[in-house]
Structures are given as C-alpha cells and as structure tokens.
Amino acid sequence: MMEYFTEWMPTSATLHRTIRTKNAAGQTVNTIQNLDGVHNFGKWVNQSIQTNQNDKFVNMETGKLAIDYKKFYITVVVGQTSTTSEVIPDVTWYAMIGGVKHFIDGIDNIGSLNEVYLFEYHKDRT
C-alpha cells in the first residue's frame, strides 16, 4: 500500500523510545532505548515555519511519516543476557532524521489491515 505514498519525500530514520526507569537510588529517570536499525519512511510536511525571531514558532514543523506495516523489536542487554521483544509504536517514540528529533504525536494503522503505519510528528526546534 506504500504505492499510495510515492509523492512523499523518501527519508530514512532511526527510531527511539523514552521509558521511565528507577536508578539504584530509587529515583525515576528517563531512559532512551534504540529500536532495531534504520527504517525507510515517506515524509510529508504539513506545516513549516522558519522565522528569525526568538519566539515559540522558530523552526516549527509538523507532518506525517508513512512506513510499511512491520513489527518493531528492541533488544535489552543485562550482564551476559540479551532479550529481544516486540514493541508496539506509541507516542513515547521519536524518529532521528538528519540528526534532528521528530517526536511522534499520533499513530494510525491505515486501512486497519496492517498495511501502513502513519505517524504524525512535530520536529524538535533546534
């Protein structure tokens, strides 16, 4: 079904997720986990504002990322043991495109037939 997204700019990205864990002192900390490899997306920009002012709209960009439906995996290594588990996309994820974070704001499974994931994003203002 990705043939419906051929006009979208092809881009590659790595996916990451943020989880909350406890450190040795029992404090809650945010931990970044890398998902499996580099993924190819179709990218559509809905809105992009670039100003030279120091306001909340500097380098604002929103859009959508389309990817063939697939299963995503994460591998966690503890000591000598590694565990690989399947993860389902959610809004704690972000895509790194060209060294810039694109935060996932919403996820849609197009057609509900496990054909294409459509991620809505907003770009980190760097």
N, C-alpha and C positions, 0 to 999 in steps of 0.2 A: 504494500500500500504506500510505500515511500515514493512511488512514482507520482503521487499527487503533490509532492513537495519539491519537485525538481527545480522550481524557480527560486527556492530558498537558497541562501548562500551556504555552500558546504563548509563546515568547520570541524575541527577536532578538539576534544577537551578531555581532561581527566575529571573524574567525579570524586567528591569527598563528602563526608558527613560529619556532623558535630554531635557528640554524645556527652552526657554528663556522667562522670565517674567520681569516685571518692579516692583521695590520695591517702598515704599512710597515716596522716594526722586526722583523717576523717572529714576533711574539708571537701566540698563539692567543687570539682574543676571541669572545665570543658576540654574534651579531647577530640582531636581531628583524626579521622580514620580514612585512609585512601581506599577507594574501591578498585576493582580489577581493571587495570590497563587504560588505554586511550580509546575513546569512543568517537564515532563519526556522527555528526548531527547536521540537520538542516537548520539554519538560523534565520529568523525573521525579526526585524526590528520594528516595533510598533511606534515607538517614540524615542527621539534622541535630542537632547537639549545640551548644547555646549555654549556656555557663557564665559566671559572673562571676569565675572563678578564673583565675589565671595558670598554666595547665597546657597540655599538648600537645593537649587536646581543645577548646580555646576556638574557637568558631565553626566547628567541623568539619562539613563537608557532603560527602556523596558522592551520586552519582546517575547518570542517563543522559540523553543528548541524542539525539533522533532527527531526522534530516533526510532529505528525498528524495534518492535517489542522484543525484549530479551530478558533473561534472568540476570541479576546482578549478584556478585559474590564479594565477600570480604574475608580476608584471612587474618586471624589474630594469632600471634606467636607469644606464648608464655613459657619461658625457660626453653626446654627442648621440644615442647609440644606445640604444634600448629593446628589450628582448627579453621576450616573453611565453612562458611554458612551463607545461605541465600538471604538477601535483604531486599525489601520492597521499597521503591522510591517514596520519599516523603519530603516535607518542607525543611528538614534539617540538613538537606544536601545543598551543595553548590558545585558549579562547574568552573574549572580554571581554563579560561580561553585567553591565550596570549599573555599569560601571567596576571590576569585580572579575574577576580571572583565574580561570578554571575549567580546570585542567590536564587534558589528555586522557591517560587511563591505559590505555585499550584501545579497539579499533575492531572492529566486526563488520559484515559486509555481509549483512543479513537476507535469508534465502532464497537466497543465492548467485546471485541473478538480477539483480543490480544494481538493486534496488528501493529499499532504505532503508539508510542508514548509521546505526549505533547507536554513539555514543561514550560510554564510561564516563569519568566525571570525578571529580576532587576539587577543592573550592573552596579558593582561597587564603585563608589565615587572616589577615585584615586587621584 
